[in-house]
Amino acid sequence: MNLSFSHVIIESIAHILPPTVITSDEIEQRLSGVYERLHLPFGRLELMTGIRERRIWDEPILPSQASTQAAKNVLEQTSIPSDHIDLLIHASVCRDRLEPATAAYVHRNLRLPEHTLFFDLSNACLGFLNAMAMVASMIEAGQIRSALIVSGENGKPLLDHTFTCLEDATITRRTIKSYFANLTIGSGAVAALLCHESLAKNRRNKLKLSAVSGLSDTNGCTLCQGDATFDKGLAMQTDSEALLKLGIQLAHSSWQQFLRHTQLKNTDIAHTICHQVGQRHRLLLYQTLGLDLEKDFSTFPFLGNTGSVALPLTLSLAIEKNIIHGKIILLGIGSGISSLMMLLENI
């Protein structure tokens, strides 16, 4: 897939960070019995991932509630009236329930008008970027004027369920590996309002979404699998080594396609943001794509992997800190496996 856009603006983007911090040291202390039984060295979680801490919500929270908070922050940043919002998409891994769409609750919470359509779009960690690409296509085609994309991830149920699983006396040094990625998961929420340039009101730090390119390799669809088992919490198991290898291969192919599509050279790029998995993934990705690590902005050391929220929340933080300019590349990847790369331009 290769798409180009001339009239799509990210009018505003905002995030919510949960208040409670859990360090990697605290997680390992919680698992001290398992570590001692299996003779695992303490400190390995942060050493291997570069993640020193992640955040969780203090109280039980539904994805729609987290998404609503981020959406309200976005709407406070723009003078575009709510009756100009034609579409609402909820794009996170976490959902309130199977039916109705989680977007329905956000729609109600925000009191959006009845002509604002809504639906959920979920594709693992890539859901938010997939929604951006879909919305941009609809805006460019004249089907809608603007759309609000939201995502709220709550990693605490997965973390709690993982603690329970690892208390099983049958866990070995081999079988514990499939749970390791669960311990990197954090929580957060993000929202973005995309619109046609004729509606754009934000005159500072205006971001234009110019191009999207993506590829898929579903040979890796079994490498990271998660499910909600209602009697046992949220479960996920990951073959991290195989997922890393196949993901980087797909990213390389996707990057070559993206460069051909955009006619960019690596030297044209001012800033990059990739999906926030950890330091090993980041280093190997940038080495493989020939990108400059000095141009990267990362949040995984203090937020962990927040799923579909990770990349757009990192973009939101970079904008908040006023540290990005020029041509910005978003390097998205999600289990399944799919890759989506985007060109943003600060205008």
Secondary structure by P-SEA (a helix, b strand, c coil): cbbbbccccccccccccccccccaaaaaaaaaaaaaaaccccccccccccccccccccccccaaaaaaaaaaaaaaaccccccccccccccccccccccccaaaaaaaaacccccbbbbbbbcccaaaaaaaaaaaaaaaaccccbbbbbbbbbaaaaaaaaaaaaccccccccccccccccccbbbbcbbbbbbccccccccccccccccccccccccccccbbbbbcccccbbbbbaaaaaaaaaaaaaaaaaaaaaaaaccccccccccccccccaaaaaaaaaaacccccccccccccccccccccaaaaaaaaaaacccccbbbbbbbbccbbbbbbbbbcc
